[in-house]
Amino acid sequence: MLSFETSGDPKGVPVFYFHGSPGYGGGPKPRSSVLHRMGIHFIAYTRPGYDTSDRQEGRSVADAVDDVKAIADGMGIEKFAVVGRSGGGPYALACAALLPERVIYTGSLVGPAPLDMMGEDWSKKMVDSNAAIPDMSDDEIVRQCTEFARLAVTANTGSEPKETFQHFPPNITDQARRDLRTFGVDIAMQQSYNRAFRKRPDGSFDAGGWIDDIRALRKDWGFNFEDIRGKVRLYYQQNDDYFPSDHGARLRELMMTAQVEFSIGRGTHFESFEDLRDVLGEIRDLGSTT
């Protein structure tokens, strides 16, 4: 089974949204009424292994393109925009490369560049949890993701989101925690973790989607960046220590055939939720001229 949620204006510009890692399609996003006023048909796809989307072990970044194509075909949607945030960024870029005749706009917010195209620079300026990704053993990935899933969900039994973010995301700074509250996404993220990580009968929590996201990130993404055409917007933040702006600079170099706009704000990783509104505004304006 493949899970996705829609919101906004069903007659608006279709936008496929790729959530961060970990997460699920119904996680932090603008309210449906806001999306409706903007003329956006928001389609949030939950990657395999998260929430109720069946796990697909061994999946690549490019495998998500078939899922998006199936959803779009089933809904009768021919052309659409794609937007990915953080760990969802590579999946939006995959759609742009492999469905160039259907993707009208591509947005990647604070997303990573490929490991094999940055080398040792990939981990620079990162929090320890992300910087360790290239060198972690597979057993360590499973152990850490499973433990963080437990912490994220069990902390949600408290009455305040801050109890969750004492544990998760790992290595979160005080400023990033403040951004979560300022932009009103702390509670939505808390709810997202509850959905992303399902409890097993033995009492443990299933982190399969997150494990598979990391595995997919570490291997070949399955597409060529030179195949990306059209408009691409890359948003990064100056004080982001999860995926720093150097990743965006490298992505811009890789997409010389596309119309890339690269912006750097002054916030943290979580200010990118605010950038999402700007991206959707650009998509609305683009849709009105196509």
N, C-alpha and C positions, 0 to 999 in steps of 0.2 A: 504494500500500500504506500502511496505517495501523498503527503499532506501539504496543503497550501490554504491560505486564507486570503479573502479579498475584502477590500474596503474602499470607501470613496465613491466616485461617480462611475457606475457601470458603463456609461457612454463616453467617459473621459479618455484621456491619453493613457494607454496601458503601460504600466511600469512594473517590471519584475524586480523584486527586491531580494537580496541575498543577505541574510542575517550574519552577525559575527560568530566567532568561535570561542566558547560554546553559545548556543542560543536556539531559538526556534522562530518560525515565520511570524508568529503573533507577538513577538517581543516589542521593544520600544519603537514607536513610530508615531507620526502625527495622528491625531484623532480622525475618525472617519468623516466627521462633519467638516473638518478643515480640508481634508483631501477632496471632498465633494465640492467645496467652494472653489478649490484650485482647478477643478476639472481633471483630476487624476484618478485613474482606475488602478489601485494599488494591489498588486498580486504578490504576496509574501510566501515564498516557497521554503518548506522545511527540508533540509538536506537529509539523506538517508542516515538512520541511526539516532536521530533526535526525535523526541516526542513520539508520534505515532507513525512516522515514516520508517518503513522497514529498512533494516540495516543492509548495507551493501559493502561488505568487507573487501578491501583491495581496490576500492573506487579511486579514480583519478579526478583531478579538477575538471577535466574536459567531460567526464561522464555526466556532469550536471546538465550539460547542454541538451542531451536527449530527454531529460526530465522536463526541462523548460519547453522544449519543442512539443512534447506530448501534451502538456498543460495548455499551451497556446493553441495547438490544433484542436483540442477538445473544446475550447472556449470560442473557437472561430476567430481567433486573433491572428492577423497576418503580420503586422509590424508593431514593434514595441520598443520601449527603452529598457535598459538594464542598469541597476544600481546595486553596488555591494559595499557594505561597511566592514572595515577591519578584516577578519578572516573570510568575509564574504566577497571581498574585492576581487580575488583571482577568478571566482566563478562568473562574475559579470564580464571580466575581460575575456574569458573563454567563449562566452556567448557572442561577444563582439567579433572575435576571430573566426568562429566556426559558423555563425549565422549572419554574415555581413549584409545579406540581402534583406534581412528582417529587422535588424537592430538599428534604430534611428538615432540613438544617443547612448553613451556609456558613461557612468559615473562610478568612481572608486574613491571611497572615503577612508583615509588612514589605513590602507591595505598594504600587504607585504609585496615585495618583489621576489622573483624566484631565487632560491638559494644558489643554484648553480651559475647564476648570472651576476652575483655580487661577491661570491667568495667569502673571505674573512670579514669583509665590510658589513655583511648581513647582520651581524650581532652587535655592531657598535651602537653605543648610546641607548641600549635596551635594558629593561628590567631583567633580573637574573632568570626569571621563569621563561621568558621568550628567548633570551640570548642562549639558553641551554639547548634549544630545539635541535640545532644541527647535529649535536654530538650525543644526544640521549640514545640509549639502547631502546629497543622496542619494549622490553619488559619495564623499563623505567617510565616510558610514556604511558603504558597501561596503568602502572601503579600510581603515578602522580595524578593522572586524569581521574581515576576512580576515587582517590582520596579527596581531591578538590571538589568532586561532585558531591561527596558525602558532606563536606564542610558547607558547601553552598546551600544545599537543601536543608540540612538539619539546623543551620543558623536561621532559616526562615521561620522557625517556630516562634521566634521572638516577635515583639510588636513593632519594632523599628527596623527599617532597612539598614541602618548603620550596623546592626548586629551581623548582617550578612557580609558587609564590605570590610569588616575587621578581618575576615578570612579570605574573601574572594571578591574581585579578581586578585590573584596573588601579587604581592609587592605594590599594592595601590598606594599612591602618595596622598597626603592630606589635601593637596590642591585638586587632585583628580576626584577624590571623594566629595569635595565641595562642589565640583562641576556636576557630579551626578545629581546632587540635590538641586543645584541652581537650575538646571535644565529639565528638572522634573522627570527624570528617567530612573531614579533609584528603585522605586517601587515596581515599575514595569520590568526592570532587569531582575529583580527578586522573583517576580512571578515567572519570568522567562526561564530561570534556572529550575524552578519547580516543574516546568513542562519539559525542558530539555533533558533532564535526568530523571528517568523513571525508576521507581523502587522495585527491586526484584523480590521474589518470594523469600529469599534468604536474608532480606534486610539490607543488602548492599544496593548501590545505585548504579544504573547503567550509564556509562560514559562512552558508549560505542561511537556515537556520532563525532564526538570531540577527538577521540583516538584516531578515527579515520580521517578527520580533517587534517590533523598533524601529519599523519602518514602521507596523505596526498600532497601536502605542502612541501614535503621533503623530497619528493621524486619529480620526474618530468611532468609538467602540467598538461601536456598533450595537445598543445597548439603552438602556432608561430605568431609572434607579436607583429611581424610585418604584414600579416593578413588582416589586421585591424584597420578599418577605414572609418571615415566619418568623424563626428565630434566626440572627444573624450575629455572629461573633466576629472582632474585629480585634486583632491582636497587633503591637506595635511595640517598639522598643528605644531608650532614651534617647540612646545614643551611636552610633546608626546614621547614617552619612553617605552611604549609598547611596539609601535611601528613608526620610527622617526621619519622625518621628511626626506632623508637620504634615499629611502625606498622609492618615494615618488619621483625623485630626480632620476633614478635609474630606470624606472618604468617609462618616463618621458623619453629617455634615450632609446629605449627599445621600440617605441612606437613612432618612429620618424615618418611613417606613411599616414599617420592619423593627424587630425586637427586637435592637438592636445593643449589644454589650458591647465596650468599648474598653479595652485594657490596655497599659501602657507599662512595660517592664522596664528594667534598668539596664545592659544589655549592648550589644554591637555587632550589626551586620546578621546575623552568622553564629550568634549565640545563638538565632536563630529556629528552628534545627533542634531545639533542646531544647523550644521552645514547641510544636512539632508533636506531641510526646507528650501534652502537656496537652490539645490540641485533640482528639486521638484518644480520650482518656479521656472527654471530654465527649460525644463522638459515641457511644461505647459506652454510657454511662449513658442517653443519649437513646434509643438503639435498644432498650434493655431495657424502655422504658415505652411504646413505640409498637406 
